Amino acid sequence: MVFEHSDAEDGDTGPLALKILVAGGFGVGKTTLVGAVSEIRPLRTEEQLSEVGLLVDDTDCVDRKVTTTVAMDFGRITIRSGLSLYLFGTPGQDRFWFLWDELAQGALGAVVLADTRRLADCFPAVDYFEHRRIPFVVAVNRFTGARRYDAEDVLRALDLDRGTPVVLCDARDRASGKEVLIRLVEYAGRMHTARLLDSVR
């Protein structure tokens, strides 16, 4: 989604804001990434994990997690003068996936966060964006103690298209998160331009 301000008198176009999704499995670091890069205090819809929820949520490797996102996270970051990103973190559990369609409306692209200890958890997000032709990058969040994979390993493991960017990141680090978003904006821009050119041929 592109939000644009235009001055009716002189026709000047004002700042642009692009809508980006941050998706992935339960406990992969979506809320952490949005919070790390957002220049405003992020909106969070976190609730305490309940005993009932523990029966349906797979907390393997994230057993210290005590809260979960039940709707979305929201943050904002300025990439450069005149260009901002609105970040929408999706809920990770499958019982909240019905919210994804609403959040994905008008999105320029998405970041799929991956945890190499639970790599299969990001398959639903990859499938979702592939089927809807929403450009995405896979960002491997480097958790302490997780096995180290390079980008090519992850590309093969997730059976991604060869051109899909795979980057390593630390979701806690603002600079690292910003680099992921820059890669996504660049990649999504190329993808949308290519599709536009194909449509007019």
N, C-alpha and C positions, 0 to 999 in steps of 0.2 A: 504494500500500500504506500502510495506517495502522497504526502500532505504538502500542499504548496500554497504559499501566500502570493497573491498578485495585486499590484497597485492598479486600480481601475483607471486612474488618470494618465499614467505614463507607460503602462504596460509592463513595468519591471516585474520580474519574477523574484519573489523573496526566497527565504530559506526552504530547503527540502528536508523532509523527514521520511525515512524508509522504514518499513515494518519488517522485523526479523524475528523468527521463532528460534527458541533454544529448546531442543527436545532430547529425548533419550530415556533410558530405563530408570527405574526407581533407585534413588540414592547415588546417581552418577555425578552430581555436582551442578545441576542446572541453576538452582537457587543461588549457589555460591558464585557461579560465573556472572549471573546478572548483577548480583550485589557488588562484585569486585569491580566491574567496569562502569556501572551506572554513576553518572555525575549528580544524580538526585537520590534522595533516600528511596530505595526501591519499595514498591508496593508488593507485599507478600500475603499469600492466603494459606499460611501454614497452620496445621493443627497437630496436636499431640497424637502420637501413635497410640492406639488403644489395644487392649488385649484381643478384642475381636479382629481388629485390623491385622495384628500379628499372625493370625491364622490364615490370612489370604495374601499377605505381602511377603515376598521372598526377601528376607533380610540377610541372606548369606553374604559375608564379606562386608556388610554395613550394619552389623549388629549394634553399633553404638549410636545409630541414627534414632532420634527420639521424636522428630516431627516429619510431616509430609505435606506437600503442596496439594491442595484440594481444588483449586481453580486455575490460578496462574500466578506468575511473578511478572512485574512490570518495571522496566528501568529505561533510562535514556542516556545516550552518549553522543557527544559531538565528535565526529571523525575529522572534520576540517571546517573552515568557515563556510557557512551556508549549507552544510550537510550533516544531519543528525540521524541517529538510528533509534527507533522505538523498539525495545526488546520485550518479547513476550515469552516467558518460560512456561512450558506446558507441564501438566501433571504427568507423572511417570507410570502410575498404576493403570492397568487395563480398565478398571471400573470407571475411570475418569476420561477415557478416550473420546467419549461423545462430545467433549468440549473442544477437541482438536479442530473440527471442521469450522467452527466459529472463529477460533483463533487464527486459522490459516487463511481466512478470507483476505485477499489482497496482499499477501506477504511477498516480498521481493525474493526471499530465500530463507534457509534454515541452517542452524548449526546442530548436528547430531553429536552429542557427547557420548563417548564410549569409555568403558572401563574394561581393560584387558582381562581382569579376573572374571568378568561376567559379560563377555563380548556379545553373546547371543541376545542380551537384553535390548540391544539397539536395533535388532532386526525389524521390529514393528515400525519404528520411526523411519528407517531406511525405505522399507516397503511403502509406507504412507506417502513420502515425498516423491519417490520414483513414480508411483501410480498417478499422482496429481501433477507431475512434471514441474515440481517446485525445486529449483536449484538448491543444493545443499553441500556442505562440507562436513566431513567427519573429523571431530577433534578428540583425540585420545587424551583423556585426563590422566596424568601421571600420578597414580596413588602410590603411597609408600608401601613397599613390599610387593607391588604388582610386577609380573614378568614384563620385561622390556621387549616390545615389538617395534620394528621399524614400520614406516608408512606402507611399504610394499607388502609386508606380512598382513597388515590389517586390510588392505585393498583386496587381497586374495581371500582372506577369511570371510569377508562380508560379501564377496562376489560383486564388487562395485564396478561400474563402467570405468574404463581406463582413465578417463579424463576427470573423474571425481577427486577433488583434493582431499588428502588425508594429512592432518597436521597434528603435532604433539603440543600439548599445552598443560599449564597448571591453572586450573579454574580459580584458584585463590589469588592469582597474580594479575593485577590490572593490565600491565604491559603485555603479558602473554595472551590474555583474553582479547585485548584490542587487536593484536596481530591476527587472531582467528577471525574476527569480524571484518578486518580489512581484506583478508583472503576471500571471505564469502562475498563481500560486495563486489570485488573484482571479478570473481568467477560468475556470479549471478548476472552482472552486467554483460559479460561476454555471451552468456547463454541466451539472455533475453534479446540481445542485438542479433544473434544468429537466427533465432526464431522469427524475428521481425523481417529479416532479409529473406528468409525462406518463404514467408507468407506473401511477399510481393513479387516473387519470381514467377 
